[in-house]
Amino acid sequence: MQHFRLAFHTPRAKAALGDKTLQLTALAIGIACALTLALPSTATADDTIRIWRVGSPWRGDIPSSTVPPSLEKEWAALGFHVALETFRASGFAARFSEAVTRNAAPDVLVFDNFGIMDGITTDLGHFDGIGQDPTVRQHFMKVTGTFDELRWPPGRGWTYLFALSPNHSAARTAAVQSPRCPNRSDGQTLFKEIEQLVPAITTAYLERDTIGVQAYSDLERLATSQPRQETVKVRAVRTCDVQGSDKLAVASVTATYESANALGHTPVLLVLRNVYSRWQLLVAARDPISNGEFVREIRRVAGLLSAETAVRSFPSPATLLAPATGSHPPPAKGPGFRSFRSFKWRSSDSDNVVAEIAEFAYDDSARLFVVRPQQPASRGEISEGRLWTTGGAWYWRIWSVSRSGDIGFSETRTFQN
């Protein structure tokens, strides 16, 4: 049989108990204050973005532990500190997994070989991937543009956020800061009308607003399939450069965006043509070649265009030679090795053509190349090795650009790539 003791406190006992409680409370407060005064002043956890940079599973190296000064300065302006650690690829997957279980995963991951994510076997052995478990992989978010300075070796690799990291919110804020232009040109002052159109066109293009893009599209713009299905939200758009003439212009744009699996900055190329005093869209592209090599080459062509040139007639179009529509280029002859095949055409026979643009449109983008014809009706070609494989339909044609900025378009042919 259980016995219970009931305790009744007299007023005097209650007073004594109250005094003791007050004494203990005062003691606890005093200890807390003492500890607070004794501890050094440090940044809170939410102020520090932790970066883990991983070496190559092929080289077995430890990457540089240097934080790019410009990036550190940008983050400091946002109120964030940076802590960067470096690791060899060997054993990294286990270390990352252990950190996740302790709620101590890094906020930013940087690596130059995708075997770190998927797993890989090299001459140095087998390496497990940090993203092989689907329940973990779903929490990785690719960052484009914003953190490119963190990649090691410079210009190579990938950067990711991890949604379960302690300071994911801070890292995400840093990843979607306002877009910046690495090489802003003064040429854009001549194209104020285009600069006013750029935000609306870029936003509609990235957010897959077909009707919005169509409102600005030239009748000569190629209609391609658009398999990209993710929902994208554009947060900001900045025009970095505009080159061309009063009839043809190329705008280089940087946009800040977010989607379910990626966020950051993305470059966008816009090519516009002035038709009846209205600028209309010929090409919008996120393609890296179009936003890199093509932009550099088109600046040289822009210097050859002249608004004062009298227009005798539009340039005659180039003639596509090979391959036939629906076919790949014929294989090049070469014993004992595989040669890339070529797309071939005969240039315009007009004598006022200063450049040709080879357009290869795919998905919702396009890869553009500048070609300088040696003379009217000369032969031109582009190697298929300069394209990449998408597993879908591609469309190609040649633009013949005259000194006045007028364009003659060849026929369009298709192929699977």
Rosetta blueprint (number, residue, H / E / L):
1 M L
2 Q L
3 H L
4 F L
5 R L
6 L L
7 A L
8 F L
9 H L
10 T L
11 P H
12 R H
13 A H
14 K H
15 A H
16 A H
17 L H
18 G H
19 D H
20 K H
21 T H
22 L H
23 Q H
24 L H
25 T H
26 A H
27 L H
28 A H
29 I H
30 G H
31 I H
32 A H
33 C H
34 A H
35 L H
36 T H
37 L H
38 A H
39 L L
40 P L
41 S L
42 T L
43 A L
44 T L
45 A H
46 D H
47 D H
48 T E
49 I E
50 R E
51 I E
52 W E
53 R E
54 V E
55 G L
56 S L
57 P L
58 W L
59 R L
60 G L
61 D L
62 I L
63 P L
64 S L
65 S L
66 T L
67 V L
68 P L
69 P H
70 S H
71 L H
72 E H
73 K H
74 E H
75 W H
76 A H
77 A H
78 L L
79 G L
80 F L
81 H E
82 V E
83 A E
84 L E
85 E E
86 T E
87 F E
88 R L
89 A L
90 S L
91 G L
92 F H
93 A H
94 A H
95 R H
96 F H
97 S H
98 E H
99 A H
100 V H
101 T H
102 R L
103 N L
104 A L
105 A L
106 P L
107 D L
108 V E
109 L E
110 V E
111 F E
112 D L
113 N L
114 F L
115 G H
116 I H
117 M H
118 D H
119 G L
120 I E
121 T E
122 T E
123 D L
124 L L
125 G E
126 H E
127 F E
128 D L
129 G L
130 I L
131 G L
132 Q L
133 D L
134 P H
135 T H
136 V H
137 R H
138 Q L
139 H L
140 F E
141 M E
142 K E
143 V E
144 T E
145 G L
146 T L
147 F L
148 D H
149 E H
150 L H
151 R L
152 W L
153 P L
154 P L
155 G L
156 R L
157 G L
158 W E
159 T E
160 Y E
161 L E
162 F E
163 A L
164 L L
165 S L
166 P L
167 N L
168 H H
169 S H
170 A H
171 A H
172 R H
173 T H
174 A H
175 A H
176 V L
177 Q L
178 S L
179 P L
180 R L
181 C L
182 P L
183 N L
184 R L
185 S L
186 D H
187 G H
188 Q H
189 T H
190 L H
191 F L
192 K H
193 E H
194 I H
195 E H
196 Q H
197 L H
198 V H
199 P H
200 A H
201 I H
202 T H
203 T H
204 A H
205 Y H
206 L H
207 E L
208 R L
209 D L
210 T H
211 I H
212 G H
213 V H
214 Q H
215 A L
216 Y L
217 S E
218 D L
219 L L
220 E L
221 R L
222 L L
223 A L
224 T L
225 S L
226 Q L
227 P L
228 R L
229 Q L
230 E L
231 T L
232 V L
233 K E
234 V E
235 R E
236 A E
237 V E
238 R E
239 T E
240 C E
241 D E
242 V E
243 Q E
244 G E
245 S L
246 D L
247 K L
248 L E
249 A E
250 V E
251 A E
252 S E
253 V E
254 T E
255 A E
256 T E
257 Y E
258 E E
259 S L
260 A L
261 N L
262 A E
263 L E
264 G E
265 H E
266 T E
267 P E
268 V E
269 L E
270 L E
271 V E
272 L E
273 R E
274 N E
275 V E
276 Y L
277 S L
278 R E
279 W E
280 Q E
281 L E
282 L E
283 V E
284 A E
285 A E
286 R L
287 D L
288 P L
289 I L
290 S H
291 N H
292 G H
293 E H
294 F H
295 V H
296 R H
297 E H
298 I H
299 R H
300 R H
301 V H
302 A H
303 G L
304 L L
305 L L
306 S L
307 A L
308 E L
309 T L
310 A L
311 V L
312 R L
313 S L
314 F L
315 P L
316 S L
317 P L
318 A L
319 T E
320 L E
321 L E
322 A E
323 P L
324 A L
325 T L
326 G L
327 S L
328 H L
329 P L
330 P L
331 P L
332 A L
333 K L
334 G L
335 P L
336 G L
337 F L
338 R L
339 S L
340 F L
341 R L
342 S E
343 F E
344 K E
345 W E
346 R E
347 S L
348 S L
349 D L
350 S L
351 D L
352 N L
353 V E
354 V E
355 A E
356 E E
357 I E
358 A E
359 E E
360 F E
361 A E
362 Y E
363 D L
364 D L
365 S E
366 A E
367 R E
368 L E
369 F E
370 V E
371 V E
372 R L
373 P L
374 Q L
375 Q L
376 P L
377 A L
378 S L
379 R E
380 G E
381 E E
382 I E
383 S E
384 E H
385 G H
386 R H
387 L L
388 W L
389 T L
390 T L
391 G L
392 G L
393 A E
394 W E
395 Y E
396 W E
397 R E
398 I E
399 W E
400 S E
401 V E
402 S E
403 R L
404 S L
405 G L
406 D L
407 I E
408 G E
409 F E
410 S L
411 E L
412 T L
413 R E
414 T E
415 F E
416 Q E
417 N L
